[in-house]
Amino acid sequence: MKLYAQQLVRYPEMGISLDFSKLPLTPEFLAEMQPLIERAYADIASLESGAIANPDENRMVGHYWLRNASLAPNAELKAEIDQPIADIKQFASQILDGTIQAPSGRNYSTALIIGIGGSALGPELVADALPNTGLKLAFLDNTDPDGMQKVLDTVPLQETIAVVISKSGGTPETRNGMVFAQDFFRKNGVAFAPQAVAITGCGSKLDKVAEAEGWLKRFPMEDWVGGRTSVTSVVGLLPAALQGVDIDSLLKGAADMDAKTRSTDTAHNAAMKLALAWYKAGEGKGKKDMVVLPYKDALVLFSKYLQQLIMESIGKKLDLDGNTVHQGLAVYGNKGSTDQHAYVQQLRDGIDNFFVTFIEVRKAAHDQVLVENAFTSGDFLQGFLRGTREALAESGRASITISIDEVNAYSLGMLIALFERAVSYYASLVHINAYHQPGVEAGKKAAGIFLALLQQVRDSLTSTPETAGQIAGRIGADEEAVYHCLVHIAESGSATWMQADCACRDTFAK
């Protein structure tokens, strides 16, 4: 049997296949990995049964239940899944058919999604990948005031529904986006609350604000679903439904992939083989980066989505036994064949510190135009994919190729679930907690410390010009940190800044 056939995992009824022939998983490697493979199967079975899979936060991990509520460990959790989905469908239908209108009496035309991380990346991926037959989606996904202003300037406020997504209601970027949007609505004479929807934890800060202000609707966010795995929860399903996506099809694609990759027959488990390929490529230490190259414009955001899913899950200092391991798997990419005119040069001839995941979409709806002789644009795209794959292989560069029939709600659900389960398996193979994010929390804490210092520096400014060192000495703070505070204050127009030949001699005054 040819190598490509031996190394192919296919689910014909689902329209997906994975080719590992350029990163072959040999019988010897699989035999060596068998104890870890068995542990990974046991771990994910325990997770899906409702065991505490995130010990650091004492939480269950239930994103797999979202697309098959019958697997939830009790009736209460099943209801927490089924009822919100029914509510989403009804609410989205009423928005789209005009049963629910804006206070202006107009039908809604736009949904403004306010979130950060997984609360934005998942909906953004779906919005970019799938056709829009409903509301146009716009996103506030950062706390950059210029970026938020640019987005808000494009939305028709009197027909825009705002969806604010935050589990706790205290996430700074989301809170800032909400406040910025509220201010923009008010300045333009439009009331925010009657056009606002909250997706948040029950009883959270945001939940209380939405209730007190009389927001249009509140949807619950599950405590047992992390942001990076929330695209098949209310977080991703409400924006998708407002966009006109068939969310049942999205969920079915994910559910079907989950079912296929619960198999303990490794030869036919695409997610386990994907995790094993990551392990082999990086020697179980993430020594090589993963470059994601989808050869389809609709999937251009997929690599960005996978950056969070994989890097936030796998990038951990400690293993489950408390040992320092510094695990990780760096992910980057854009799309083919665009990147053949960018960093593929280095992939072919430069440092060998990566492996590629090609994503092929077999069908194109608009590929009837002959652009050269008997060839269409789709022929060229396929040629570039296969040619790049072979050129990399000739240079000893490893790759995996995932092929799907087309990009639709079902296939996107499949891909999302495939990588979610590969992450779960890989985390078990390397013995880490994939479901917490202490590094992210450390960054938030450090930001809070800086903001406290920023306020202290603001309060200490006088009309007498002083250097950062002088102010730092007066308030007992680090000079460099004080300098950065002063530059920020000055550039925001709240102080004067006299630059000298050395930053240490720059002076600042109120």
GIMORA-V767712 format. One record per residue. RES is the residue in three letters. PHI is phi as a letter, one per 30 degrees, with the letter a starting at -180 (999 if undefined). Layout:
[[RES,PHI] [RES,PHI]]
//
This chain:
[[MET,999] [LYS,d] [LEU,e] [TYR,d] [ALA,d] [GLN,d] [GLN,c] [LEU,c] [VAL,c] [ARG,b] [TYR,b] [PRO,e] [GLU,d] [MET,c] [GLY,i] [ILE,b] [SER,b] [LEU,b] [ASP,c] [PHE,c] [SER,d] [LYS,c] [LEU,b] [PRO,d] [LEU,c] [THR,d] [PRO,e] [GLU,d] [PHE,d] [LEU,d] [ALA,d] [GLU,d] [MET,d] [GLN,e] [PRO,d] [LEU,d] [ILE,d] [GLU,d] [ARG,d] [ALA,d] [TYR,d] [ALA,d] [ASP,d] [ILE,d] [ALA,d] [SER,d] [LEU,e] [GLU,d] [SER,d] [GLY,j] [ALA,d] [ILE,d] [ALA,c] [ASN,c] [PRO,d] [ASP,d] [GLU,c] [ASN,h] [ARG,b] [MET,d] [VAL,b] [GLY,b] [HIS,d] [TYR,d] [TRP,d] [LEU,e] [ARG,c] [ASN,a] [ALA,d] [SER,d] [LEU,d] [ALA,e] [PRO,d] [ASN,a] [ALA,d] [GLU,d] [LEU,d] [LYS,e] [ALA,d] [GLU,d] [ILE,c] [ASP,d] [GLN,d] [PRO,e] [ILE,d] [ALA,d] [ASP,d] [ILE,d] [LYS,d] [GLN,d] [PHE,d] [ALA,d] [SER,d] [GLN,d] [ILE,d] [LEU,d] [ASP,c] [GLY,i] [THR,d] [ILE,c] [GLN,c] [ALA,d] [PRO,e] [SER,d] [GLY,i] [ARG,c] [ASN,d] [TYR,d] [SER,c] [THR,b] [ALA,c] [LEU,c] [ILE,c] [ILE,c] [GLY,a] [ILE,b] [GLY,i] [GLY,d] [SER,d] [ALA,b] [LEU,d] [GLY,d] [PRO,e] [GLU,d] [LEU,e] [VAL,d] [ALA,d] [ASP,d] [ALA,d] [LEU,c] [PRO,e] [ASN,c] [THR,c] [GLY,b] [LEU,d] [LYS,d] [LEU,c] [ALA,b] [PHE,b] [LEU,c] [ASP,b] [ASN,a] [THR,c] [ASP,d] [PRO,d] [ASP,d] [GLY,d] [MET,d] [GLN,d] [LYS,e] [VAL,d] [LEU,d] [ASP,d] [THR,c] [VAL,c] [PRO,d] [LEU,e] [GLN,d] [GLU,b] [THR,c] [ILE,c] [ALA,c] [VAL,c] [VAL,c] [ILE,b] [SER,a] [LYS,d] [SER,c] [GLY,i] [GLY,c] [THR,d] [PRO,e] [GLU,d] [THR,d] [ARG,e] [ASN,d] [GLY,d] [MET,d] [VAL,d] [PHE,d] [ALA,d] [GLN,e] [ASP,d] [PHE,d] [PHE,e] [ARG,d] [LYS,d] [ASN,c] [GLY,i] [VAL,b] [ALA,d] [PHE,d] [ALA,e] [PRO,d] [GLN,c] [ALA,c] [VAL,b] [ALA,c] [ILE,c] [THR,a] [GLY,d] [CYS,d] [GLY,i] [SER,d] [LYS,e] [LEU,d] [ASP,e] [LYS,d] [VAL,d] [ALA,d] [GLU,d] [ALA,d] [GLU,d] [GLY,i] [TRP,d] [LEU,d] [LYS,a] [ARG,b] [PHE,c] [PRO,d] [MET,c] [GLU,d] [ASP,d] [TRP,c] [VAL,b] [GLY,d] [GLY,e] [ARG,d] [THR,c] [SER,c] [VAL,d] [THR,c] [SER,c] [VAL,e] [VAL,e] [GLY,c] [LEU,d] [LEU,d] [PRO,e] [ALA,d] [ALA,d] [LEU,d] [GLN,d] [GLY,j] [VAL,d] [ASP,d] [ILE,d] [ASP,d] [SER,d] [LEU,e] [LEU,d] [LYS,d] [GLY,e] [ALA,d] [ALA,d] [ASP,d] [MET,d] [ASP,e] [ALA,d] [LYS,d] [THR,c] [ARG,d] [SER,e] [THR,c] [ASP,d] [THR,e] [ALA,d] [HIS,c] [ASN,c] [ALA,d] [ALA,d] [MET,d] [LYS,d] [LEU,d] [ALA,d] [LEU,d] [ALA,d] [TRP,d] [TYR,d] [LYS,d] [ALA,d] [GLY,c] [GLU,h] [GLY,i] [LYS,b] [GLY,i] [LYS,d] [LYS,b] [ASP,d] [MET,c] [VAL,c] [VAL,c] [LEU,b] [PRO,d] [TYR,c] [LYS,a] [ASP,e] [ALA,d] [LEU,c] [VAL,d] [LEU,d] [PHE,d] [SER,d] [LYS,d] [TYR,d] [LEU,d] [GLN,e] [GLN,d] [LEU,e] [ILE,d] [MET,d] [GLU,d] [SER,d] [ILE,c] [GLY,d] [LYS,b] [LYS,d] [LEU,c] [ASP,c] [LEU,d] [ASP,c] [GLY,i] [ASN,d] [THR,d] [VAL,b] [HIS,h] [GLN,d] [GLY,l] [LEU,b] [ALA,d] [VAL,b] [TYR,a] [GLY,l] [ASN,b] [LYS,a] [GLY,c] [SER,c] [THR,e] [ASP,d] [GLN,d] [HIS,c] [ALA,b] [TYR,d] [VAL,d] [GLN,e] [GLN,d] [LEU,e] [ARG,d] [ASP,c] [GLY,c] [ILE,d] [ASP,c] [ASN,b] [PHE,a] [PHE,b] [VAL,c] [THR,c] [PHE,d] [ILE,b] [GLU,c] [VAL,c] [ARG,d] [LYS,c] [ALA,b] [ALA,d] [HIS,b] [ASP,b] [GLN,c] [VAL,d] [LEU,d] [VAL,c] [GLU,a] [ASN,h] [ALA,c] [PHE,c] [THR,c] [SER,d] [GLY,d] [ASP,d] [PHE,d] [LEU,e] [GLN,d] [GLY,d] [PHE,d] [LEU,d] [ARG,d] [GLY,d] [THR,d] [ARG,e] [GLU,d] [ALA,d] [LEU,d] [ALA,d] [GLU,d] [SER,c] [GLY,i] [ARG,c] [ALA,d] [SER,a] [ILE,b] [THR,b] [ILE,c] [SER,c] [ILE,b] [ASP,d] [GLU,a] [VAL,c] [ASN,b] [ALA,d] [TYR,d] [SER,d] [LEU,d] [GLY,e] [MET,e] [LEU,d] [ILE,e] [ALA,d] [LEU,e] [PHE,d] [GLU,d] [ARG,d] [ALA,d] [VAL,d] [SER,d] [TYR,d] [TYR,d] [ALA,e] [SER,d] [LEU,e] [VAL,c] [HIS,i] [ILE,b] [ASN,d] [ALA,d] [TYR,c] [HIS,c] [GLN,b] [PRO,d] [GLY,d] [VAL,d] [GLU,d] [ALA,d] [GLY,d] [LYS,d] [LYS,d] [ALA,d] [ALA,d] [GLY,d] [ILE,d] [PHE,d] [LEU,d] [ALA,d] [LEU,d] [LEU,e] [GLN,d] [GLN,d] [VAL,d] [ARG,e] [ASP,d] [SER,d] [LEU,d] [THR,b] [SER,d] [THR,d] [PRO,e] [GLU,b] [THR,d] [ALA,d] [GLY,d] [GLN,d] [ILE,d] [ALA,d] [GLY,d] [ARG,d] [ILE,c] [GLY,i] [ALA,b] [ASP,d] [GLU,d] [GLU,d] [ALA,d] [VAL,d] [TYR,e] [HIS,d] [CYS,d] [LEU,d] [VAL,d] [HIS,d] [ILE,d] [ALA,d] [GLU,d] [SER,d] [GLY,j] [SER,c] [ALA,a] [THR,c] [TRP,b] [MET,c] [GLN,d] [ALA,c] [ASP,d] [CYS,b] [ALA,e] [CYS,d] [ARG,c] [ASP,d] [THR,b] [PHE,b] [ALA,b] [LYS,d]]
//
